[in-house]
């Protein structure tokens, strides 16, 4: 990394397909983490030591870090403050202004629903380390959070931070009276589970099939008092210009992974995915090859991420997890999981339970 220029970008040499080492995440979350641990008596400088960036870098809006660097810093913070609900603490401190230009674009949207949809479509501009999807019907809005890159040691932290910050962003848009209807979490209750009730003020359910922030759909139709069409358009143009180049490659990968994620029970072939994306199989294969990644690598990444997520749910057997990620035979799943992670499913589940 070259720290002297105006646009610090932290990078690590890696194989092209290993996106966890690509420096494309804004450092907002890590900056909040540094401020939070300082209040707990932990040196933020020590927290960053040896990771390729400094506390000063994190304060620069142009700074970009990789998922691997971010996860290393978070893991270190969790080790040094083991009895703190760090994810919730950080999420509570964040506001819609914390996510910079994207937050401004959301505030100038026409309605709460349009603002949230914009946040979903440009989530990486906020430095999101999880993958988010929004679904709504006449009664409920559900925002689902899942792994972008599997990292069991920081998984609970990331979900806590995301949902606590969702609450603050939603209140920044809809007003202080906003509260979710319920929170669903795909992991067992941690030692600090009582903090969830204090933060969210609604039912919190653990050991669920997925992580879901659930609110009544009436909220999404509410007009925003801060709506400004011209300012909104200007903010969008600036966001799109900044993101277009780096998004082209990632968009293809995530489009493929999204198609796979929605059909994991019956794993789609490359031809199936190509049809969903309006490509020919040959074109999709060539475009992936041009970017030095295979369909099998993307498929494995989705299956691994979902499997790790489900293993946090202790009510599911390994056999049930195997079926959920497209394996009809649990033995083949165990063998594949060992290849993906270096650990057996049961070993990883035990380590996740100890971590929580």
N, C-alpha and C positions, 0 to 999 in steps of 0.2 A: 504494500500500500504506500502511496505517496501522500503524506499528510500535509504538505505545504500548499497545495493548490486549492482553489476555491470549491472544487467539486470532489471531495473525498469519496472514493469508491473502494470498499474493502473487498479484495478478491483472493481466491485460493485456486491454485492449479488443480484441475480435476478432469475426469473423463467427461466428454460433452453431455452424456446422458444423465450425469449426476447433478440434478438441479439443486440439491440441497447445498451445494458449494458455490452457486452462482450468486454474486453480490447484487441482488435486485430488490432487497427489502428496505424501505425507509426505517430509520433507527428510532422512530418515535417510542415504541414499546420499551426498548432498552434504555432510552433516556429517562423514561418514567421509572423504570426499575432502579437505575442509578440513584435518582432522587429519593426513592422510597427507602432503599437500604441505608442511605446516608442518615435518614431519620431514625433508623434502628441502631445506629452506632457502628455500621459497617462501612469501611472505606470503599467508595465507588471506584477509586483508582486501582485498588487491589482487585476489585471485581473484574476489571477490564484487562488486567495484566496478562500479557502473552497471547491475547486473542486477536491482535492485529489492528486494534483501534484504541483510542483514548476516550476519556470522558468528554474532552473538548470536541472530538470528532462527532460524538453522539449529539451534541448541541447544534451541529451544522445541519440545516434542512436538506442539504444536498447529499449527506452521508448515506451510503447504501451498504448493507451487510448481508451476508449469506445466512440461510437458515441454520447451517451448522455452527457458525459463529454465534448467532443469537441463542441457540439452544445451549451452547457451552456456557455462556454467561448466565443464563437462567438456572442451569443445573448447579452452577457454583453458588448462586444466591440461595437456592433452596437448601444446599448443604450447610451454609453459614447461618441461615435463619430457619432452623428445622421446625420450630413451633409456631411460625407465623403463617397466616393465610395470605401469602404474598400476592397470589393472583387476584383475590378479592380486594386487597388493599390497593393495588395498582389500578384495577378497573374502577374503583370508587373515586379515584383522584382524577380520572380522565373526564373530559367534556367534549362536546362536538367541536370546539375550537382546537382541541388537541390534535386532530387529524388534518389540520392545515387547510390547504386549498380544497380538498375534497369535502371537508366539513362546511366550508363556505358555500360550495356548490349545493350541498344538501340543504342548507338553511334557506337558500334562495329558490328552492324548488316550489312547486305549486301546492302540493299536499304532503302530508307525512308519508303516505304510501309511495309517492314518486321519489321522495328523498331516500327512503329505505332501499327502493329498487336501484337507485343510482349508487348507493353505497355498496350494494351487492355486486353490481356490474364492474365497479372500480375498486374492489376491496383491497387489491394489492397496493393501491396508492396510499392506503392507511397503514401499511406494514403488517397486514394480517399474516399470521403464521399457521392459521387453520384455514380450511375450506368451508365457505358458507353458502347455503342455498335457502331461498325463501319460497314458501308455499302458502297459499291462502284460499279460503272459500268464504261462503257468506257469514260464517261464524268465527273462524279462527285464522290467525296469522301464525305461522310456525317458521322460525329461522333455525335451521339445522347446522350444527358445527361438526366437522369431521376432520381427520388427519389430512394435512397436505403432505407431510413427510412423517412417517411413524417415529416417535421418540417417546417410549413409555414413561421415562423418568420425568418429563415435563408436561405430559398430557393433561393431567388434572389442572396444573397451573394455567395452561393455555386456555382451557375451557372456562375456568373461573374468571380469568382476566377478560376474556371475550364477552361473556354474558354480563359481568358487572359493568363493563364499559358500554355494552348495548343499552343497559338501563339508563346510564347517564346521557348517552346520545339521544335516546328516545325522549327523555325529559327535557333535553335542550330543544327538541323539535316540538313536542306536544304539550309541554308544561309539566310543572312539578307534581301534578296529580297522577301522572302516568304510573302504572305499575303492571307488571306481567300477570297473567292469569295463573300460570304455573311454570316451573322450571323442571325439565326432565334431563337426567344425567345418566350416561351409559357407563357408570363406574360405581363401586360401593361407596357408602358414606365415609368421608375421611374423618380424621380425629377432630377437625375443627368444623364439623358439619353444622353446629349451632350458628356459626357465622353466616351461613347461607340465608337463614330466616331473617336475620337482622338486615342483611343487605337487600334482599329481594322483597321481603314482606308479603310473600305468597307461598302456596304449597311448593315444596321442593321434593322431587321424587328421584331416588337413586336406583341403580341397577335396572335402568330402562333400556329399550332397544337402541336408542340414539340420543344424542344431546340436542335438546330442543328448547328454545326460548319461545313460549307460547303466549300470545296476547289476543284480546278480542279484536275482531276485524273492523269494528267501528272506528278504531283509531286511524286506520290508513286513509280514510276519506276526509280527515280533518284538514282544512286549509291552513297554510302557514302564514302568520302575520309578517314574516320576514321575506316573503316571496317578492322577487324583483326580476322580471324577465330579462332585462339587459345584462344585469350583473351575473345572472345565472348562465346566460349564453357565453359571456366572456370567460367565466370560470371553467365551463365545459371545454371551450376551445383550448385553453391553457393545459387542462388535464389531458386531453386527448393528444395534443402535440407532444407532451412529455412522455406519454406511455406507449405511443403507437409502435415505435421501433422495437422496444424490448418485448412488447406483447405478442408480436407476430409469431415468434417461435413457441412461446409458452401457450398461446391460445390453441395451437394445433394439438399439443400434448394434452391440454386439459379438456379439449373437445372429445378426444379419443377416450380419455379416462372417464369423463362424465357418461359417455355412452356405455362404457363397460360397467360403471358403478350402478347404473340403473337396470342392468340385466345380469347381475352376478349369479343369481340362482341358476340361470342357464347361460353359461359364459358365451358371449357372441364371438363369431369368427371375425377376421379382418374384413371379409366381404360384407358381413352384417353391419359392422361399424361404418364402413365406407358408404353403404346405402343410406344410413341415418344422417351422414354428413354431406350427402349429395356429391360424393366422389365416386369414381370407379375404383375398384380394388387396386388396380395397377397404379393409379395416380396417388392414392393414399400411401401405398407401399413406397413409392418413389419419394414422396415428400418427407416421410419419416426417415428414409435412408439418407436423404440430403442433409438431415439434421442429426445424423449419426445415432439414431435410436431405433429400436425394433418394437414392433407391436407387442411381442412377448414381454419385453422389459416394462412397458407401460401397464400391461395386464397384471404382471406380477406386483407392480407397485400398488395398484388398486386393491388387489387381493390381500397383500400384506398389511396395508393400512387398515382395511376393514376388519381383518382378523385380529389385529392388535386391539382395535377398538372393542370388538365383541368379547375378547378374552378378559377385559376389565369387568364384564358382567358375570359375576360368579354364579348366577342362576342358569347359565347356559353351559352344557357339556361341550367338550372338545369336538365330539361328533356333530353336535348341532352347529357349532361354529364352522366346521368343515363344510357342511351343507350350505350354510349361508354365503360362503365365498366360492361356491361352485365346485366343490369336491364331493363326489359320491362315495368316495372311499376315505375313511379317516386316516388310514395308514399313509396314503399318498399325500394327504394334507400335512401330516406330521413331518414327513420327509421334505416336502417343499418348504414348510415353515422353518425347519432347521437350516435349509439352504439360504433362505432369505435373511434370517436373523442371527444364526449361529446358536440358537437355543430352542429347546422343545417348547411347545405351547404351554405345557403345565409349568415349566420352569419360569417362563416369562410371566405367567399369571401370578405365580407365587411372589416374584420380585415386585410386581405392580401392587399387590396387596400390602407388602411390607412398606413400599414407598408411600402409600396413602395412610 
